[in-house]
Amino acid sequence: MNIWKRASVALKDGTSLIAADDLLKAAVVKATNHDEYSIDPENALFIYRQVRATPASLKPLISAISSRVTRTRSWVVALKGLMLMHGFFLSKTTAAESIGRLPFDLSAFGREGNSRTTSSRSGGFNLFVRAYFAFLDRRSILFHDGNRHRYDEESSVMIRLVIIRKMQVIIDSLIRIKPIGESVRIPVINEAMENVISEILEIYGWICRRIAEVLPNVNSKSGKRQADVALKIVAKSMTQGEELVKYFVFCRDLGVANAQEIPNFVRIPVDDVIHLHEIVWTDKEEEQGGEEETDEGENGEERTKGLEEEMERELIPEIDDLIKLDDDEAKEEEENSTAPPVVNVPDLISL
């Protein structure tokens, strides 16, 4: 970086450092500086250590990061702020589970304000920031510790299925994060891509383990609703595995360090897919045939399924939202949207 650009960076960050009234705020400014060619891991590590030692410090830190990214027009500062937030999750900081929806909105970053501030060069970077924000906001909501439903041994099969599907949505958000053009050679972009790959490996591994646990519990007695969601998960898993291979090849060619080896993404056995199809279509045929049954037969069926329906009734809003979320994603693909919208995902999980 030439001397004039260094001077400009020092001037911009110097003003914020002067305004910082404590060590933590100063560390946030240094960790989110305007220099696109350098990363400041020391101050980021200092922040993470501080939160682990004093969880109560998370709230003022989040406030400082939020203030920093919402006031800037620099894609570098915005991206470093997101990466700093993401680091709380990647470093397994327990207090981060209390964050929930991010306290700032970068879904329109680079689109607002004077058009003269958005050059053709920064357009690709702004898109990258918006995609990273969309993923991180969804992730933060999904892992919120205030969620009503958790994935554990006591959870019903339906709860576990819905949570798995939501995690697949997070993977979709991750693979939308792609650098464009010259941005691939910038250190801060490369560092962000390493974070993305780390997250994909962890979440996709979790999804594969949970699918293996849950699918054997989906059978003809489970009913169409469960089989339908399970079939959706299986179908998504098959296409998502192929998308992830392409994404890893893309990242490997960019030189992303932790994408040099392409994992063997698990494929669902064809027999399991056929089995779920049979459950869904059998139940559809039974529903059609049930219209001709007597009232007595209908009442008997209602009594046998009453308990299951009561247990699943509280999940109807979540399943409806799941359908809406899938519809929104289909619209995104049809419209070839440049950035995924922020979707209000209901609280479901804390790992």
HUPE-V190769 format. One record per residue. N is the residue number from 1. RES is the residue in one small letter. SS is DSSP state (~ for helix, > for strand, _ for the rest). PHI is phi as a letter, one per 20 degrees, with the letter a starting at -180 (999 if undefined). Layout:
n;res;ss;phi
N;RES;SS;PHI
N;RES;SS;PHI
This chain:
n;res;ss;phi
1;m;_;999
2;n;_;f
3;i;~;f
4;w;~;f
5;k;~;f
6;r;~;f
7;a;~;f
8;s;~;f
9;v;~;f
10;a;~;f
11;l;~;f
12;k;~;f
13;d;~;f
14;g;~;f
15;t;~;f
16;s;~;f
17;l;~;f
18;i;~;f
19;a;~;f
20;a;_;f
21;d;_;d
22;d;_;b
23;l;~;f
24;l;~;f
25;k;~;f
26;a;~;f
27;a;~;f
28;v;~;f
29;v;~;f
30;k;~;f
31;a;~;f
32;t;_;d
33;n;_;f
34;h;_;e
35;d;_;e
36;e;_;f
37;y;_;d
38;s;_;b
39;i;_;d
40;d;_;d
41;p;~;f
42;e;~;f
43;n;~;f
44;a;~;f
45;l;~;f
46;f;~;f
47;i;~;f
48;y;~;f
49;r;~;f
50;q;~;f
51;v;~;f
52;r;~;f
53;a;~;f
54;t;_;c
55;p;_;g
56;a;_;f
57;s;~;f
58;l;~;f
59;k;~;g
60;p;~;f
61;l;~;f
62;i;~;f
63;s;~;f
64;a;~;f
65;i;~;f
66;s;~;g
67;s;~;f
68;r;~;f
69;v;~;f
70;t;~;f
71;r;~;e
72;t;_;e
73;r;_;d
74;s;_;e
75;w;~;f
76;v;~;f
77;v;~;f
78;a;~;f
79;l;~;f
80;k;~;f
81;g;~;f
82;l;~;f
83;m;~;f
84;l;~;f
85;m;~;f
86;h;~;f
87;g;~;f
88;f;~;f
89;f;~;f
90;l;~;f
91;s;_;e
92;k;_;l
93;t;_;f
94;t;~;g
95;a;~;f
96;a;~;f
97;e;~;f
98;s;~;e
99;i;_;f
100;g;_;m
101;r;_;g
102;l;_;f
103;p;_;f
104;f;_;b
105;d;_;c
106;l;_;d
107;s;_;f
108;a;_;d
109;f;_;g
110;g;_;n
111;r;_;e
112;e;_;e
113;g;_;n
114;n;_;f
115;s;~;f
116;r;~;f
117;t;~;e
118;t;_;d
119;s;_;e
120;s;~;f
121;r;~;f
122;s;~;e
123;g;~;g
124;g;~;f
125;f;~;f
126;n;~;f
127;l;~;f
128;f;~;f
129;v;~;f
130;r;~;f
131;a;~;f
132;y;~;f
133;f;~;f
134;a;~;g
135;f;~;f
136;l;~;f
137;d;~;f
138;r;~;f
139;r;~;f
140;s;~;f
141;i;~;f
142;l;~;f
143;f;_;e
144;h;_;f
145;d;_;f
146;g;_;e
147;n;_;f
148;r;_;f
149;h;_;c
150;r;_;c
151;y;_;e
152;d;_;b
153;e;_;f
154;e;_;e
155;s;_;f
156;s;_;f
157;v;~;g
158;m;~;f
159;i;~;g
160;r;~;f
161;l;~;f
162;v;~;f
163;i;~;f
164;i;~;g
165;r;~;f
166;k;~;f
167;m;~;f
168;q;~;f
169;v;~;f
170;i;~;f
171;i;~;f
172;d;~;g
173;s;~;f
174;l;~;f
175;i;~;f
176;r;_;e
177;i;_;e
178;k;_;c
179;p;_;f
180;i;_;c
181;g;~;l
182;e;~;f
183;s;~;f
184;v;~;f
185;r;~;e
186;i;_;e
187;p;~;g
188;v;~;f
189;i;~;f
190;n;~;f
191;e;~;f
192;a;~;f
193;m;~;f
194;e;~;f
195;n;~;f
196;v;~;f
197;i;~;f
198;s;~;g
199;e;~;f
200;i;~;f
201;l;~;f
202;e;~;f
203;i;~;f
204;y;~;f
205;g;~;f
206;w;~;f
207;i;~;g
208;c;~;f
209;r;~;f
210;r;~;f
211;i;~;f
212;a;~;f
213;e;~;f
214;v;~;e
215;l;~;g
216;p;~;f
217;n;~;e
218;v;_;e
219;n;_;b
220;s;_;f
221;k;_;e
222;s;_;f
223;g;_;n
224;k;~;f
225;r;~;g
226;q;~;f
227;a;~;f
228;d;~;f
229;v;~;f
230;a;~;f
231;l;~;f
232;k;~;f
233;i;~;f
234;v;~;f
235;a;~;f
236;k;~;f
237;s;~;f
238;m;~;f
239;t;~;f
240;q;~;f
241;g;~;f
242;e;~;f
243;e;~;f
244;l;~;f
245;v;~;f
246;k;~;f
247;y;~;f
248;f;~;f
249;v;~;f
250;f;~;g
251;c;~;f
252;r;~;f
253;d;~;f
254;l;~;f
255;g;_;n
256;v;_;f
257;a;~;g
258;n;~;e
259;a;~;d
260;q;_;f
261;e;_;d
262;i;_;e
263;p;_;f
264;n;_;e
265;f;_;f
266;v;_;f
267;r;_;d
268;i;_;f
269;p;_;g
270;v;~;f
271;d;~;g
272;d;~;f
273;v;~;f
274;i;~;f
275;h;~;g
276;l;~;f
277;h;~;g
278;e;~;f
279;i;~;f
280;v;~;f
281;w;~;f
282;t;~;f
283;d;~;f
284;k;~;f
285;e;~;f
286;e;~;f
287;e;~;f
288;q;~;f
289;g;~;f
290;g;~;f
291;e;_;f
292;e;_;e
293;e;_;f
294;t;_;f
295;d;~;f
296;e;~;f
297;g;~;f
298;e;~;f
299;n;~;f
300;g;~;f
301;e;~;f
302;e;~;f
303;r;~;f
304;t;~;f
305;k;~;d
306;g;~;g
307;l;~;f
308;e;~;f
309;e;~;f
310;e;~;f
311;m;~;f
312;e;~;e
313;r;~;g
314;e;_;f
315;l;_;e
316;i;~;g
317;p;~;g
318;e;~;f
319;i;~;f
320;d;~;f
321;d;~;f
322;l;~;f
323;i;~;f
324;k;~;f
325;l;~;f
326;d;~;f
327;d;~;f
328;d;~;f
329;e;~;f
330;a;~;f
331;k;~;f
332;e;~;g
333;e;~;f
334;e;~;f
335;e;~;e
336;n;_;l
337;s;_;f
338;t;_;f
339;a;_;b
340;p;_;f
341;p;_;f
342;v;_;e
343;v;_;d
344;n;_;f
345;v;_;e
346;p;_;f
347;d;_;f
348;l;_;c
349;i;_;b
350;s;_;b
351;l;_;e
